[in-house]
């Protein structure tokens, strides 16, 4: 079905169209990216919706808002193609029920995967039959009622960041499952370890504005690849370089960003904290310190000074794989920036917290700016995210007061174990008998995917998936519901990279019979016979509640003002220096080198190094079988699993690749371009080898995450990752993974 036919379906289903001049609708990018772009949607024609509101009949252009200070008129290569997503020929247009066996369609075979050709949408759809919304909702309600009569905790919601919108991702859905009495989901698959780790040092996930990075004289890109994951930060880094700043990448992989930096320090995965501790050793030994800042605004310096005496550059070099001289030079360059009154900023990202000591890594690196006084500068400090700056009334949004039965919590990282009945993963509770998946694609993204897929294939598991496309997760669904894209529903957004609230106005009528997350849960609440008014509030009512009007940072920001202006900056100083004069969000109000909270959680009170569980240094027995450390950072043209089916973006990625160092390829007889098998005890997948030196020796890199159905053997990199959790934050350890590589048969 061609895109115009989809739009005609929209008009027929939702209202009558009449030609009008084009107009511009303000929107916000909903995807899991720190830049949270302000968008302008050009629409033509008119559709009158039920209730009398008017939307465009068709969107004709999506572009960045040139007036938004961060977006500056630019969208990434993925979102610039958003109309391809909205009007894709393989969109789910109507509710469907399963009529075939669970699992991928037999006709979506190796010949499609190996060529990189799309798995045909019609072949997948042949596993399903079209039904009405009434039948879909009645079926779901009947199943949920029957399961809840025994124990509602056997029902599991599964969602994450398919949309980052305040309303669509975190409101009616939470309220619905609270009233139902379902299990709670521990949503930790991305950022929780880093956020909880940095909070031990700073008190909250708060940092400098990316808009100020062009003022820095030294930029450390530590475990981050902004060319792929934060294009608007990269433009500021590039401008800083033009003005004379030095940019250093610290990363096991020479990413698109690292190859453009002045220097690349290829550390082993999971060893970042060791490098940071050795940097502290050098800073203190060379007295490259801001003693006044330390005295006024930090807690526990004397203890830290004694602690890092043992962390010599030589010790950290043995662990990290970079030389002692490189560590000393890095520390001195960082310290001299402070000595000279120049701004030095560290950008860390979520890759470096995806191992056993992930939280401690972020906590440890976050100690560095307080030693040199880097927080005195608007372009100084450390940035993991800015999300902790926003005053959001989470209780009003999610309504935890509606919980009535003390439900257990299931961690999404351990979905495979939970679905297969592991008692610990189930918190010693009842088995999962139903799962409602929305704003997520667990079949593709969770670790140890073979277990997850076996669990999802259970015939006694009732699964609902609400999505825009027939994802890998839909292959295991009993009911598939059509979801709206960002152009088709209302929402408001905060960011984890800048300081602006944004509104997303619906630009067009929903395509086909698509419904938003909030609309679906309101309808399902009605079918369940629930009567609490909180389940039936409108999107705009919820949005207004979420903006905490009592907090000074939200002064002058209301839903009405956001709808009028499109976006508004938090009411913070124009030159945002969050910790220039202390004011840390910690219990002491200071940067806590010594953390009583860490000790209470069973972690070292001082910043420390927690080694990976799977590495040649820490697990030589396992490394004897699987000697290579594997990481799986984002591919440039995908956003987690979003956009993985968009033809132009998938074609740009070509096929799954594995980047190897020649030192690892040669002993295995692997030539550039060879098909290889990557494996361990958990599973295997195949990819095309690129022997290019972008991965340091001993490390292989599988840019991700491909949908299973578009891979050569029906498995992506998560076939070999594990379900172990981080030291704090209960996050995943995707990059704590030993494998072996061989030529494919």
C-alpha positions in Angstrom: 0.0 0.0 0.0 1.5 3.4 -1.0 1.7 6.3 1.4 -1.2 8.3 -0.2 -3.5 5.3 0.4 -2.5 5.3 4.0 -3.5 8.9 4.3 -6.8 8.3 2.5 -7.4 5.7 5.1 -6.8 8.3 7.8 -9.2 10.7 6.3 -11.9 8.1 5.8 -11.5 6.8 9.4 -11.3 10.1 11.2 -13.1 12.8 9.4 -13.8 14.6 6.2 -11.1 16.5 4.3 -11.2 19.8 2.5 -8.4 21.8 0.9 -6.8 24.7 2.8 -3.5 26.5 2.4 -0.6 24.9 4.1 0.2 25.7 7.8 3.0 25.0 10.3 2.4 22.9 13.4 4.9 22.9 16.3 6.2 19.5 17.4 9.0 17.8 19.4 11.1 14.8 18.5 10.0 12.0 20.8 13.0 9.7 20.5 15.6 8.6 23.0 18.2 11.3 22.3 19.5 14.1 24.5 18.9 16.7 21.8 15.0 16.6 22.0 14.6 18.7 18.9 11.9 21.3 18.3 10.3 20.5 15.0 8.1 22.3 12.5 5.6 20.2 10.6 4.1 21.6 7.4 0.6 20.2 6.7 -1.8 20.8 3.9 -5.6 20.2 3.8 -7.9 19.8 6.8 -9.5 17.0 8.8 -12.2 17.7 11.3 -11.8 15.3 14.2 -14.5 13.9 16.5 -15.1 16.7 19.0 -14.5 19.4 16.4 -10.7 20.0 16.5 -9.0 20.4 13.2 -5.8 18.8 12.0 -3.9 18.7 8.7 -4.9 16.2 6.2 -1.4 15.4 5.2 2.1 16.3 6.4 4.4 17.4 3.6 7.6 18.5 5.5 9.4 17.9 8.8 12.2 20.3 9.7 14.0 21.6 12.8 12.9 24.8 14.3 15.6 27.4 13.4 14.6 29.6 16.4 15.2 26.9 19.0 18.6 27.5 20.5 19.7 23.9 20.6 18.0 22.5 17.5 19.0 25.6 15.4 17.0 24.3 12.4 18.9 21.0 12.1 17.5 17.5 12.5 19.5 14.3 12.6 19.6 12.0 9.5 17.0 9.7 11.1 14.3 12.2 12.1 14.8 14.2 8.9 13.2 11.2 7.2 10.3 11.1 9.6 7.7 11.3 6.9 9.1 7.9 5.7 8.2 6.6 9.1 4.7 8.2 9.3 3.7 7.1 5.8 5.6 3.9 5.6 3.9 1.2 3.4 4.3 -1.4 6.2 2.6 0.5 9.0 0.1 -1.4 11.1 -3.2 0.2 10.2 -5.7 -1.7 12.2 -6.0 -4.1 15.1 -5.1 -7.7 14.4 -5.3 -11.1 16.1 -3.0 -14.0 15.7 -4.1 -16.9 13.4 -0.7 -18.6 12.9 2.0 -19.9 15.2 4.1 -17.6 17.4 7.4 -16.6 16.1 8.8 -15.1 12.8 6.9 -15.9 9.7 8.4 -18.9 7.9 8.5 -16.8 4.7 10.8 -14.2 6.3 13.8 -16.3 5.7 17.5 -16.3 5.4 17.4 -15.2 1.7 15.8 -11.9 2.8 18.1 -11.4 5.8 21.3 -12.1 4.1 20.6 -9.7 1.3 19.5 -7.0 3.7 16.2 -6.9 1.9 13.2 -6.1 4.1 11.2 -8.9 5.6 8.0 -8.5 3.7 5.3 -6.9 5.7 2.6 -8.9 4.0 4.3 -12.2 5.0 4.3 -11.1 8.7 0.7 -9.9 8.4 -0.3 -13.3 7.1 0.1 -14.6 10.7 -2.7 -12.2 11.7 -6.3 -11.5 10.8 -7.8 -8.0 10.9 -10.3 -7.3 13.7 -12.2 -4.3 15.0 -11.1 -2.2 17.9 -14.1 -3.4 19.8 -13.1 -7.0 19.4 -9.5 -6.2 20.3 -10.4 -4.3 23.5 -13.0 -6.9 24.5 -10.5 -9.7 24.0 -7.8 -8.0 26.1 -10.2 -7.0 28.8 -11.6 -10.6 29.1 -8.1 -12.1 29.3 -7.0 -9.5 31.9 -10.1 -10.0 34.0 -9.6 -13.8 34.0 -5.9 -13.5 35.0 -6.6 -10.8 37.6 -9.2 -12.9 39.3 -6.4 -15.3 40.2 -3.6 -12.8 40.7 -3.3 -9.5 38.8 0.5 -9.5 39.3 0.6 -12.2 36.6 0.1 -9.2 34.2 3.2 -7.4 33.2 3.4 -4.0 31.4 6.5 -3.6 29.3 7.4 -0.1 27.9 10.4 2.2 27.7 11.5 5.0 25.4 9.7 4.4 22.1 8.4 7.8 23.0 9.9 10.1 25.6 6.8 12.1 25.9 5.6 12.9 29.4 2.0 12.0 28.6 2.2 9.1 26.2 5.0 7.3 28.1 4.3 7.9 31.7 0.7 8.7 32.6 -2.5 6.8 31.8 -0.6 3.6 31.3 0.9 3.7 34.8 -2.5 4.7 36.3 -4.2 1.8 34.5 -1.8 -0.9 35.6 -1.8 0.5 39.2 -5.6 0.2 39.4 -5.4 -3.2 37.8 -2.9 -4.4 40.4 -0.4 -5.6 37.8 3.3 -6.1 38.4 5.5 -3.0 38.4 8.2 -2.9 35.7 11.7 -1.7 36.7 12.5 0.4 33.7 16.3 0.4 33.9 17.5 -0.8 30.5 19.2 2.4 29.5 20.4 5.0 31.9 19.6 4.1 35.5 23.0 3.0 36.6 24.7 6.1 35.4 22.1 8.4 36.9 22.2 6.8 40.3 25.9 6.7 40.2 26.4 10.3 39.4 23.8 11.2 42.0 26.0 9.8 44.7 28.6 12.5 43.8 26.4 15.4 42.6 23.0 14.6 44.1 21.1 14.6 40.8 21.6 14.1 37.0 22.4 17.7 36.4 25.2 19.2 34.3 26.2 22.1 31.9 24.2 23.0 28.8 25.4 21.6 25.6 25.0 25.0 24.0 28.0 26.2 26.0 30.4 23.5 24.9 31.8 25.7 22.2 33.3 27.9 24.9 35.4 25.1 26.4 39.1 24.8 25.9 39.3 21.1 26.7 36.6 18.6 25.9 36.8 15.0 27.0 34.3 12.8 25.1 34.3 9.9 27.4 32.3 6.9 26.2 30.2 9.0 23.9 29.8 9.3 20.1 27.8 12.6 19.5 28.1 12.3 15.7 25.6 9.5 16.1 23.8 10.2 19.3 23.8 14.0 19.8 24.4 15.8 16.6 23.7 19.3 18.2 26.4 18.7 20.8 28.8 17.7 18.0 28.3 21.0 16.2 29.3 22.8 19.4 32.3 20.5 19.8 33.3 21.3 16.2 33.0 25.0 16.9 35.1 24.7 20.0 37.8 22.9 17.9 37.7 25.8 15.4 38.3 28.2 18.3 41.3 26.2 19.5 39.9 23.7 22.0 41.5 20.3 22.3 39.1 17.3 22.0 40.0 13.9 23.4 38.0 10.7 22.9 38.2 8.0 25.6 36.5 4.9 24.1 37.2 1.3 23.3 36.0 2.0 19.7 37.2 4.6 17.3 33.7 6.0 16.6 32.8 8.6 14.0 33.4 11.1 16.7 36.7 9.7 18.0 38.2 9.7 14.5 37.7 13.4 14.4 39.2 14.2 17.8 42.8 15.3 18.4 43.4 12.1 20.3 41.8 8.8 20.9 42.5 6.8 24.1 41.3 3.2 23.5 40.5 2.0 27.0 39.2 -1.5 27.6 35.5 -1.7 28.2 34.5 -1.2 31.8 37.8 0.3 33.0 37.0 4.0 32.9 36.9 4.4 36.7 40.5 3.1 36.9 41.6 5.9 34.5 39.7 8.5 36.5 41.2 7.4 39.8 44.7 7.6 38.3 43.9 11.1 37.0 43.0 12.1 40.5 46.3 10.6 41.7 48.2 12.8 39.2 46.1 15.9 39.9 46.8 15.7 43.7 50.5 14.7 43.3 51.1 17.7 40.9 48.9 20.0 43.0 46.7 20.8 39.9 43.8 21.6 42.3 41.4 24.4 43.1 42.0 24.4 46.8 39.4 27.1 47.5 36.6 25.2 45.6 37.6 21.9 47.4 37.5 23.6 50.8 34.1 25.2 50.3 32.1 22.9 48.2 33.4 19.3 48.6 33.1 16.6 51.3 35.9 14.1 52.1 38.9 15.4 50.2 41.4 14.2 52.8 40.0 10.6 52.6 40.0 10.8 48.8 43.7 12.0 48.8 44.7 9.0 50.9 42.6 6.6 48.8 44.0 7.5 45.4 47.7 7.2 46.5 47.4 3.6 45.5 46.0 4.4 42.1 49.1 5.1 40.2 49.0 5.6 36.4 50.9 2.3 36.1 48.2 0.4 38.0 45.5 2.0 35.9 47.4 1.3 32.7 47.6 -2.4 33.4 43.8 -2.4 33.9 42.7 -0.1 31.1 45.1 -1.0 28.3 46.3 2.6 27.7 49.8 3.7 28.8 50.7 5.3 32.0 52.2 8.2 30.0 48.8 8.7 28.3 47.0 8.8 31.6 49.5 11.3 33.1 49.3 13.5 30.1 45.5 13.4 30.1 45.4 14.3 33.8 47.9 17.2 33.4 46.1 18.7 30.5 42.8 18.5 32.5 44.5 20.0 35.5 46.3 22.8 33.6 43.0 23.9 32.1 41.8 24.6 35.6 45.1 26.2 36.6 44.8 28.6 33.6 41.2 29.5 34.3 40.0 27.7 31.2 36.8 25.7 30.9 37.3 21.9 30.7 34.2 19.8 30.3 33.6 16.1 30.3 30.8 14.5 28.3 30.1 11.0 29.5 27.3 8.8 28.1 25.4 5.7 28.9 27.8 3.3 27.1 30.3 3.5 29.9 27.8 2.4 32.5 26.8 -0.8 30.8 29.0 -3.1 32.8 29.3 -4.5 36.3 30.7 -1.3 37.8 28.7 1.1 35.6 27.3 3.3 38.3 30.6 3.6 40.1 32.3 4.6 36.8 30.0 7.6 36.5 30.3 8.5 40.2 34.1 8.4 40.0 34.4 10.4 36.8 32.0 13.0 38.2 34.5 13.7 41.0 37.1 15.2 38.7 35.5 18.7 38.0 35.3 19.5 41.7 39.1 18.9 42.1 40.0 21.5 39.5 37.1 23.9 40.0 35.8 23.2 36.5 32.2 23.8 37.8 33.0 27.6 38.0 32.6 27.8 34.2 29.3 27.6 32.2 31.2 25.3 29.8 32.8 23.3 32.6 32.0 20.2 34.7 30.6 16.9 33.6 27.5 16.2 31.6 25.7 12.8 31.7 22.3 14.4 31.4 20.1 17.4 32.3 16.9 15.5 33.1 17.3 16.1 36.8 17.0 19.8 36.3 13.3 19.7 35.3 10.7 20.0 38.0 8.2 17.3 37.0 5.3 16.3 39.4 5.8 12.6 39.0 3.1 11.8 41.6 0.5 13.8 39.8 1.6 12.2 36.5 1.8 8.6 37.4 -0.5 8.5 40.5 1.3 5.9 42.6 -1.5 6.4 45.2 -3.7 4.2 43.0 -1.6 1.2 43.9 -3.6 -1.0 46.3 -1.9 -4.4 46.5 1.9 -3.9 47.1 2.8 -5.5 43.7 6.1 -7.1 43.0 8.6 -5.5 40.6 10.1 -7.2 37.6 13.3 -5.8 36.1 13.0 -5.4 32.3 16.7 -6.4 31.9 15.8 -9.9 33.2 12.7 -10.4 31.0 14.0 -13.7 29.6 14.5 -15.2 33.0 11.1 -13.8 34.2 9.2 -15.3 31.3 10.9 -18.6 31.8 9.9 -18.8 35.4 13.1 -17.9 37.3 12.0 -17.3 40.9 14.5 -14.5 41.6 13.5 -12.6 38.3 9.9 -13.0 39.4 10.6 -11.7 42.9 9.3 -15.0 44.1 5.9 -14.1 42.8 3.5 -15.8 40.3 4.4 -16.6 36.7 3.8 -13.9 34.0 0.7 -15.0 32.2 0.1 -11.8 30.2 2.3 -9.0 28.8 1.3 -5.6 27.3 4.1 -4.2 25.2 4.0 -0.5 24.1 6.7 2.0 23.3 9.2 -0.8 23.3 10.4 -3.8 21.3 11.7 -6.3 23.9 12.2 -9.1 21.5 15.0 -7.0 19.8 16.5 -5.0 22.6 16.6 -7.0 25.8 19.8 -8.9 26.6 20.2 -12.7 26.3 17.5 -12.6 23.6 17.4 -16.3 23.1 15.8 -16.7 26.6 13.5 -13.8 26.0 12.3 -15.2 22.7 11.7 -18.6 24.2 9.7 -17.0 26.9 7.7 -14.9 24.5 7.0 -18.0 22.4 5.1 -19.6 25.3 1.6 -20.6 24.1 0.2 -19.9 27.6 1.5 -16.3 27.5 -1.1 -13.8 26.3 0.8 -10.9 24.7 -0.5 -7.6 23.4 1.8 -5.3 21.3 0.8 -1.7 20.5 3.2 -0.4 17.8 3.5 1.4 14.6 5.1 -1.5 12.8 5.2 -5.3 12.9 8.3 -5.5 15.0 10.1 -8.6 16.2 7.9 -8.4 19.3 4.8 -8.5 17.2 5.9 -11.8 15.9 5.1 -13.2 19.3 1.9 -11.2 20.0 -1.6 -12.5 20.3 -3.1 -9.1 19.6 -1.4 -6.3 17.7 -2.8 -2.8 18.0 -1.9 0.1 15.6 -0.1 3.0 17.3 0.2 6.7 16.3 3.5 8.4 15.5 4.5 11.7 17.0 2.8 13.6 14.2 -0.6 12.1 15.3 -0.9 12.8 19.0 -0.4 15.4 21.7 2.4 15.5 24.2 4.9 17.6 26.1 8.6 16.9 26.5 11.5 17.6 28.7 15.1 16.8 27.6 18.1 15.1 29.0 20.5 17.2 27.0 19.2 20.8 27.2 16.9 22.9 29.4 13.8 23.5 27.3 10.2 22.3 27.8 8.6 21.5 24.4 5.0 20.9 23.3 4.0 18.4 20.6 0.8 19.4 18.9 -0.8 16.7 16.7 -0.2 17.7 13.1 -2.4 15.2 11.3 -5.2 12.8 11.9 -4.1 9.3 13.0 -3.2 7.1 10.0 -5.6 4.2 9.5 -7.1 3.2 12.8 -4.1 4.1 14.9 -4.5 5.3 18.5 -2.1 6.8 21.0 -1.0 5.1 24.1 -3.1 7.3 26.3 -6.2 6.7 24.2 -5.8 3.0 24.2 -5.5 2.8 28.0 -8.5 5.1 28.5 -10.5 2.8 26.2 -9.2 -0.4 28.0 -10.0 1.1 31.4 -13.6 1.6 30.3 -13.8 -2.0 29.0 -12.4 -3.3 32.3 -15.2 -1.4 34.2 -12.8 0.9 36.0 -14.3 4.1 37.2 -11.5 6.2 38.8 -11.6 9.6 37.1 -7.8 9.6 36.9 -8.0 7.0 34.2 -10.1 9.2 31.9 -8.3 12.6 32.1 -7.4 14.2 28.8 -3.9 14.4 27.5 -3.8 18.2 28.1 -5.1 17.9 31.7 -2.4 15.4 32.4 0.3 17.6 30.8 -0.7 20.6 32.9 -0.5 18.5 36.1 3.0 17.3 35.2 4.6 20.8 35.1 5.3 21.4 38.7 3.9 24.9 39.2 5.4 25.2 42.7 9.0 25.1 41.6 10.8 28.3 40.7 12.4 26.7 37.6 8.9 26.5 36.1 8.0 30.1 36.8 6.2 31.4 33.7 5.8 28.0 32.2 2.4 26.6 31.8 0.7 24.4 29.3 -1.0 27.4 27.8 2.3 29.2 27.4 3.9 26.2 25.9 1.1 25.8 23.4 1.5 29.4 22.4 5.3 29.5 22.2 6.2 25.9 21.3 9.1 25.7 23.7 10.3 27.5 26.8 13.6 27.5 28.7 13.6 26.6 32.4 13.7 29.7 34.6 17.4 29.4 35.4 20.2 31.9 34.8 21.1 32.6 31.2 24.7 31.6 32.1 23.8 28.3 33.7 26.6 27.2 36.1 24.7 24.7 38.4 27.5 24.1 40.9 29.7 27.2 40.6 29.0 28.0 44.2 28.2 24.5 45.5 24.5 23.9 45.8 24.9 20.2 45.0 21.8 18.1 45.5 23.5 15.8 47.9 22.5 15.4 51.5 25.5 17.6 52.5 24.9 20.2 49.7 28.5 19.5 48.6 30.2 17.3 46.0 30.6 14.1 48.0 33.9 12.4 47.5 32.8 10.4 50.6 29.2 9.2 50.3 27.4 7.8 53.3 24.6 6.9 50.9 27.0 4.7 48.8 28.1 2.9 52.0 24.5 2.3 53.0 23.9 0.7 49.6 26.8 -1.6 50.1 29.2 0.2 47.8 32.5 1.7 48.7 32.0 5.1 50.3 34.8 6.6 48.2 35.0 6.5 44.4 36.5 3.2 43.3 36.9 0.8 40.4 34.5 -2.2 40.1 35.8 -4.6 37.5 33.8 -6.1 34.7 32.5 -9.6 35.4 33.5 -10.8 31.9 37.0 -9.8 30.9 40.4 -11.6 30.4 41.7 -9.9 33.6 38.9 -10.7 35.9 37.6 -14.0 34.5 40.5 -15.8 32.8 38.7 -19.2 32.9 35.9 -17.8 30.8 38.3 -15.9 28.6 40.1 -19.1 27.8 36.9 -20.1 25.9 35.8 -16.6 24.8 38.8 -14.3 24.7 37.3 -11.2 23.0 35.3 -8.4 24.8 32.3 -7.3 22.7 30.5 -4.0 22.8 27.4 -3.1 20.7 27.0 0.7 20.6 24.3 2.4 18.4 24.5 2.3 14.7 24.3 5.8 13.2 21.0 5.2 11.3 19.1 3.5 14.1 17.7 4.7 17.4 17.8 1.7 19.6 15.4 -0.5 17.5 13.4 2.5 16.2 14.0 3.2 12.4 15.3 -0.4 12.1 12.7 -1.2 9.4 12.8 2.1 7.5 14.2 1.1 4.1 16.4 4.1 3.4 18.0 4.0 6.8 18.5 0.3 6.9 20.1 0.5 3.4 22.5 3.1 4.7 23.6 0.7 7.4 23.8 -2.0 4.7 24.0 -5.1 6.9 25.2 -6.1 10.4 29.0 -5.6 10.7 31.6 -6.7 13.2 34.6 -4.4 13.5 37.8 -6.2 14.5 41.4 -5.3 15.0 43.9 -6.9 12.7 45.6 -8.4 15.8 42.4 -10.4 16.5 41.4 -11.1 12.9 44.7 -12.6 11.6 45.1 -15.5 14.1 41.5 -16.5 13.3 42.1 -16.4 9.5 39.4 -13.7 9.2 39.8 -11.4 6.2 38.0 -8.1 5.7 34.6 -8.7 4.3 34.3 -12.3 5.5 31.1 -13.6 7.1 31.8 -14.4 10.7 30.0 -16.1 13.6 30.1 -14.4 17.0 29.3 -16.8 19.9 29.4 -17.7 23.6 27.4 -20.0 25.8 24.4 -17.8 25.5 24.0 -17.9 21.8 25.4 -16.7 18.5 24.8 -14.3 15.6 26.5 -13.6 12.3 27.9 -10.4 10.7 30.2 -9.1 8.0 33.8 -8.6 9.3 35.4 -5.2 8.9 39.1 -5.5 9.8 39.7 -1.8 10.2 41.4 -1.1 13.5 38.5 0.9 14.9 38.2 -1.6 17.8 41.2 -1.8 20.1 42.9 -5.2 20.2 41.0 -7.7 22.3 37.6 -5.9 21.6 35.1 -6.5 18.8 32.3 -4.0 18.0 28.8 -4.9 16.7 27.0 -1.6 15.8 23.4 -2.1 16.8 20.6 -2.8 17.2 19.3 -4.7 14.2 15.9 -6.3 14.2 16.3 -10.0 14.3 14.3 -10.4 11.1 16.8 -8.3 9.1 19.9 -10.3 10.2 21.5 -13.3 8.4 20.5 -15.9 10.9 17.5 -14.3 12.7 19.6 -13.1 15.7 21.2 -9.8 16.5 24.0 -9.0 19.0 21.8 -9.5 22.0 22.0 -13.2 21.4 25.3 -13.1 23.3 24.7 -10.4 25.9 23.8 -11.3 29.5 21.1 -10.5 32.0 23.4 -9.5 34.9 22.8 -6.2 36.6 25.0 -3.2 37.4 26.4 -2.4 40.8 23.7 0.2 41.4 20.6 1.2 39.5 19.8 -2.4 38.4 20.9 -1.6 34.9 22.0 -3.9 32.1 25.6 -5.0 31.4 25.5 -5.2 27.6 29.2 -4.3 27.3 30.3 -6.8 29.9 30.4 -9.6 27.4 33.1 -12.1 26.3 32.8 -13.9 23.0 34.7 -15.8 20.4 34.7 -15.1 16.7 35.2 -17.6 13.8 34.6 -17.7 10.1 30.9 -18.6 9.4 30.2 -21.9 7.8 
